[in-house]
Amino acid sequence: MADNRKVIPPAVKFLFGGSAGMGATLFVQPLDLVKNRLQLSGVGGQEKLYKNSFDAISKILRNEGIIGIYTGLSAGLLRQATYTTTRLGVYTILLDKFSDKDGNPPNFFKKAALGMTAGACGAFVGTPAEVSLIRMTADGRLPPEQQRGYTSVFNALSRMVQEEGILTLWRGCIPTMGRAVVVNAAQLASYSQAKQMLLSTDYFHDNIFCHFVASMISGLITTAASMPVDIAKTRIQNMKTINGVPEYKGAIDVLGKVVRNEGFFCLWKGFTPYYFRLGPHTVLTFIFLEQMNSSYKRTFMS
């Protein structure tokens, strides 16, 4: 007998996935800004601009105003529209391909491998928006004469192509994809384990609060694992070429210079805002996604 159960079309799933990520970004964009500023503070052994996350927020608000804390929002939204949608799309396609004839999904380790592959594909597509985001959020820390002055993500993309060539849009692509692989691997494994551990106690049930706590535990592990790759990505994407010579040769060169000039633990610079962005962004994305799925089912499938 044919299975006549109604399901949400794949195209709608991808649209909802990207939209949910964009909705979550509206809430956590200031933390992305602070994280990027901290990672670029003290670059090349220069004096650090910020002592910690709270000092960064205070100085940004004082010098750039409340709107300044949302600098780069258009780039953050485009990153979600490209990265999240592609990642979800590729993951769904791979999941269907590797499920057995009865429709049973693959085991956990295969799912993790599919998640890492999908994350890398999404990161490749989302790199131009990522480069724009890094540069837009970094601008406010520079003197006016050194600022790039991008007015929006589309202005940033256009000017990068005109002034530096189209390949600049994929600058730092390898560490960006590497970070996506590390994040997806760490996040999938640690979230699943944390949720299982919480549900084994008498204090948690399978609800939003449990998902939030599991996400925050997962976020701690994921942040610790991915920060060194993230700081390499941030420095490469923000670097300027002086007299035809780039500041860094690659991710390994960034990590070596950071350790040599700023200290080993500076590889985790921006840990606090990164951590407090990752968990809530994941939870908010799932909340928005569930609400959109429920609304679609009530409207078109009831």
C-alpha positions as CSV (number, residue, x, y, z in Angstrom):
1,M,0.0,0.0,0.0
2,A,1.3,3.5,-0.9
3,D,2.2,5.8,2.0
4,N,-0.2,8.8,1.7
5,R,1.0,10.6,4.8
6,K,1.5,14.3,4.1
7,V,5.0,15.6,4.7
8,I,6.5,19.1,4.5
9,P,8.2,19.5,1.1
10,P,12.0,19.6,1.2
11,A,12.1,23.1,-0.3
12,V,9.9,24.4,2.5
13,K,12.2,22.6,5.1
14,F,15.2,24.4,3.7
15,L,13.4,27.7,3.7
16,F,12.3,27.3,7.3
17,G,15.8,26.2,8.3
18,G,17.4,29.3,6.9
19,S,14.7,31.5,8.3
20,A,15.0,30.0,11.8
21,G,18.7,30.6,11.8
22,M,18.2,34.2,10.7
23,G,15.6,34.7,13.4
24,A,18.1,33.5,16.1
25,T,20.8,35.8,14.7
26,L,18.6,38.8,15.5
27,F,19.1,38.0,19.2
28,V,22.8,36.9,19.2
29,Q,24.4,39.2,16.7
30,P,25.9,41.5,19.4
31,L,27.8,38.5,20.9
32,D,29.2,37.7,17.4
33,L,30.5,41.3,17.2
34,V,32.1,41.2,20.6
35,K,33.7,37.8,19.8
36,N,35.2,39.1,16.6
37,R,36.5,42.3,18.3
38,L,38.2,40.3,21.0
39,Q,39.8,37.9,18.6
40,L,41.3,40.9,16.7
41,S,42.4,42.8,19.8
42,G,46.1,42.7,20.3
43,V,46.8,41.4,16.8
44,G,50.5,41.4,16.0
45,G,51.5,42.0,19.6
46,Q,49.8,45.4,19.7
47,E,48.2,46.7,22.9
48,K,44.9,45.0,23.6
49,L,41.8,47.2,23.0
50,Y,39.6,45.3,25.4
51,K,40.2,43.6,28.8
52,N,37.3,41.3,28.6
53,S,33.8,40.8,27.1
54,F,32.2,43.4,29.4
55,D,34.8,46.0,28.7
56,A,34.3,45.4,25.0
57,I,30.5,45.8,25.2
58,S,31.0,49.0,27.4
59,K,33.4,50.6,24.9
60,I,31.4,49.7,21.8
61,L,28.2,51.2,23.3
62,R,30.1,54.3,24.5
63,N,31.9,54.9,21.2
64,E,29.5,53.6,18.6
65,G,26.1,53.7,20.3
66,I,23.4,51.1,20.6
67,I,23.2,50.7,16.8
68,G,27.0,49.9,16.8
69,I,26.4,46.7,18.7
70,Y,24.4,45.4,15.7
71,T,27.1,46.3,13.1
72,G,27.3,43.6,10.5
73,L,23.7,42.3,11.1
74,S,23.0,42.2,7.3
75,A,26.1,40.0,6.8
76,G,25.0,37.8,9.8
77,L,21.6,37.3,8.3
78,L,23.1,36.5,4.8
79,R,25.4,34.0,6.4
80,Q,22.5,32.2,8.0
81,A,20.5,32.3,4.7
82,T,23.4,30.7,2.8
83,Y,25.2,28.5,5.4
84,T,22.2,27.1,7.3
85,T,20.0,26.5,4.3
86,T,22.8,24.8,2.4
87,R,23.8,22.7,5.4
88,L,20.3,21.6,6.1
89,G,19.7,20.9,2.4
90,V,22.8,18.8,1.9
91,Y,22.2,16.9,5.2
92,T,18.6,16.1,4.3
93,I,19.7,14.8,0.8
94,L,22.6,12.7,2.3
95,L,20.3,11.4,5.1
96,D,17.8,10.1,2.5
97,K,20.6,8.6,0.4
98,F,22.1,6.7,3.3
99,S,18.9,5.5,4.9
100,D,18.0,1.9,4.3
101,K,15.2,0.6,2.1
102,D,12.7,0.7,4.9
103,G,13.4,4.4,5.6
104,N,15.4,3.8,8.8
105,P,18.1,6.5,9.3
106,P,21.8,5.5,9.5
107,N,23.6,5.0,12.9
108,F,25.0,7.8,15.0
109,F,28.5,7.8,13.6
110,K,27.3,7.9,10.0
111,K,25.0,10.8,11.0
112,A,27.9,12.6,12.5
113,A,29.9,12.1,9.2
114,L,27.0,13.3,7.2
115,G,26.6,16.3,9.5
116,M,30.3,17.2,9.1
117,T,30.1,16.9,5.3
118,A,27.0,19.1,5.2
119,G,28.7,21.6,7.5
120,A,31.7,21.8,5.2
121,C,29.5,22.4,2.2
122,G,27.4,25.0,4.0
123,A,30.6,26.8,5.1
124,F,31.9,26.9,1.6
125,V,28.7,28.6,0.3
126,G,28.6,30.9,3.3
127,T,32.2,32.1,3.3
128,P,31.5,35.3,1.3
129,A,29.0,36.4,3.9
130,E,31.4,35.3,6.7
131,V,34.2,37.5,5.3
132,S,31.8,40.4,5.0
133,L,30.7,39.8,8.6
134,I,34.2,39.7,10.0
135,R,35.2,42.9,8.2
136,M,32.0,44.8,9.1
137,T,32.2,43.9,12.8
138,A,36.0,44.7,12.9
139,D,35.7,48.2,11.3
140,G,34.7,50.1,14.5
141,R,37.9,49.3,16.3
142,L,40.0,51.1,13.7
143,P,40.7,54.9,13.3
144,P,38.3,56.5,10.7
145,E,41.0,56.7,8.0
146,Q,41.7,53.0,8.2
147,Q,38.1,51.8,8.2
148,R,36.7,50.0,5.1
149,G,33.3,51.7,5.6
150,Y,31.0,49.0,4.1
151,T,27.4,50.2,4.3
152,S,25.8,46.7,3.9
153,V,26.7,43.2,3.2
154,F,26.0,43.7,-0.5
155,N,28.2,46.8,-0.6
156,A,30.9,44.7,1.1
157,L,30.7,41.9,-1.4
158,S,30.6,44.3,-4.4
159,R,33.6,46.3,-3.2
160,M,35.7,43.2,-2.3
161,V,35.2,41.9,-5.9
162,Q,36.1,45.3,-7.4
163,E,39.0,46.2,-5.1
164,E,40.6,42.8,-4.3
165,G,39.2,40.3,-6.8
166,I,36.5,37.7,-6.6
167,L,38.7,35.1,-4.8
168,T,38.8,37.4,-1.8
169,L,35.2,36.3,-1.2
170,W,36.5,32.9,-0.3
171,R,39.5,34.1,1.8
172,G,39.8,31.8,4.8
173,C,37.6,29.2,3.2
174,I,39.7,26.3,4.5
175,P,39.6,27.2,8.2
176,T,36.0,28.2,7.8
177,M,35.2,24.7,6.5
178,G,37.5,23.2,9.1
179,R,35.6,25.0,11.9
180,A,32.3,23.8,10.5
181,V,33.5,20.2,10.6
182,V,34.8,20.6,14.2
183,V,31.7,22.3,15.3
184,N,29.3,19.8,13.8
185,A,31.3,16.8,15.1
186,A,31.6,18.2,18.6
187,Q,28.1,19.5,18.7
188,L,26.4,16.4,17.5
189,A,28.3,14.0,19.8
190,S,28.2,16.2,22.9
191,Y,24.6,17.4,22.6
192,S,23.4,13.8,22.2
193,Q,25.4,12.6,25.2
194,A,24.4,15.6,27.4
195,K,20.7,15.2,26.6
196,Q,21.0,11.4,27.4
197,M,22.7,12.2,30.7
198,L,20.1,14.8,31.7
199,L,17.2,12.6,30.9
200,S,18.7,9.8,33.0
201,T,18.1,11.9,36.1
202,D,14.8,12.7,37.7
203,Y,15.2,16.4,37.2
204,F,14.7,16.7,33.5
205,H,12.1,15.8,30.9
206,D,12.3,16.0,27.1
207,N,11.3,19.6,26.7
208,I,12.7,23.0,25.8
209,F,14.4,23.5,29.2
210,C,16.2,20.2,28.8
211,H,17.2,21.1,25.2
212,F,18.5,24.5,26.4
213,V,20.7,22.9,29.2
214,A,22.0,20.2,26.8
215,S,22.8,22.9,24.3
216,M,24.8,24.9,26.8
217,I,26.8,21.9,27.9
218,S,27.4,21.0,24.3
219,G,28.3,24.6,23.6
220,L,31.0,24.5,26.2
221,I,32.7,21.5,24.6
222,T,32.2,22.8,21.1
223,T,33.6,26.2,21.9
224,A,36.7,24.8,23.5
225,A,37.3,22.5,20.5
226,S,36.7,25.1,17.7
227,M,38.1,28.4,19.0
228,P,41.6,28.0,17.7
229,V,40.3,27.3,14.2
230,D,37.9,30.2,14.6
231,I,40.5,32.8,15.5
232,A,42.6,31.7,12.5
233,K,39.6,32.2,10.3
234,T,38.8,35.6,11.8
235,R,42.4,36.9,11.4
236,I,42.8,35.7,7.8
237,Q,39.4,37.1,6.7
238,N,40.2,40.5,8.2
239,M,43.8,40.8,7.1
240,K,45.0,43.4,4.7
241,T,47.5,43.0,1.9
242,I,50.4,45.5,2.2
243,N,52.6,46.1,-0.9
244,G,51.3,42.8,-2.3
245,V,52.3,40.8,0.9
246,P,49.4,39.4,3.1
247,E,49.7,39.5,6.9
248,Y,49.4,35.7,7.1
249,K,50.4,32.8,4.9
250,G,47.7,30.5,6.2
251,A,45.9,29.2,9.3
252,I,49.1,27.5,10.7
253,D,51.0,30.8,10.4
254,V,48.2,32.6,12.3
255,L,48.2,30.1,15.1
256,G,52.0,30.3,15.3
257,K,52.1,34.1,15.5
258,V,49.3,34.2,18.0
259,V,51.1,31.8,20.4
260,R,54.4,33.5,19.8
261,N,53.3,37.2,20.2
262,E,50.2,36.9,22.4
263,G,50.5,33.7,24.4
264,F,49.0,30.2,24.1
265,F,45.7,30.9,25.8
266,C,45.0,33.7,23.4
267,L,43.9,31.0,20.9
268,W,40.7,31.0,23.0
269,K,40.3,34.8,22.9
270,G,36.6,35.6,22.7
271,F,35.6,32.4,24.5
272,T,32.8,33.9,26.6
273,P,30.8,35.6,23.9
274,Y,31.3,32.7,21.5
275,Y,30.0,30.3,24.1
276,F,27.0,32.4,25.1
277,R,26.2,32.8,21.4
278,L,26.4,29.1,20.4
279,G,24.0,27.6,22.9
280,P,21.2,30.2,22.7
281,H,21.5,30.4,18.9
282,T,21.0,26.6,18.7
283,V,18.0,26.6,21.0
284,L,16.4,29.7,19.4
285,T,16.9,28.2,15.9
286,F,15.1,25.0,17.0
287,I,12.3,26.9,18.7
288,F,11.7,29.0,15.6
289,L,11.9,26.0,13.3
290,E,9.4,24.0,15.4
291,Q,7.0,27.0,15.4
292,M,7.2,27.4,11.6
293,N,6.7,23.7,11.1
294,S,3.6,23.6,13.4
295,S,2.2,26.7,11.7
296,Y,2.7,25.2,8.2
297,K,1.0,21.9,9.2
298,R,-2.0,23.7,10.7
299,T,-2.4,25.9,7.7
300,F,-1.7,23.5,4.8
301,M,-1.8,20.0,6.1
302,S,-4.7,19.9,8.5
